Amino acid sequence: MKSNLNWQLVNLELSKKLCELGVSQKSVFWWCWDVEVPYLIKEEEGITLNSNMYCSAFSVAELGIRSKGITYGTYEDGIHWARLDMSFYSDRRWSENDTALEIFKDKNEANCRAKLRIYLIENSLI
């Protein structure tokens, strides 16, 4: 696969974490990781992917979380960010002095969105 594809897909470490957390493994691209050098493959019709060797390499579009309280952007230096306003995910009221934001950053936008998804799952917010 072309190396620039790596910039559009979640890295292996975050992909494995999403799999461990039970995220549905439906994706166009997959990591084959049970080898000395992990590599990406494109799902082809008729191939059965064994979850012990493969995990989804989600794209930005596949991880698109659209919800109140979630904002995405890119800094001038190209770093992508996702901001989660916790006031939308909590029963308690936030004051102006509270730190009500969780911010996730990465050079790769898919990784940034994966970090957000992992946080939401691990904290039982979705």
Helices and strands as residue ranges (DSSP letters): G 3-7, H 12-20, E 29-32, E 39-42, E 54-56, E 70-74, E 80-85, G 86-89, E 101-106, H 109-122
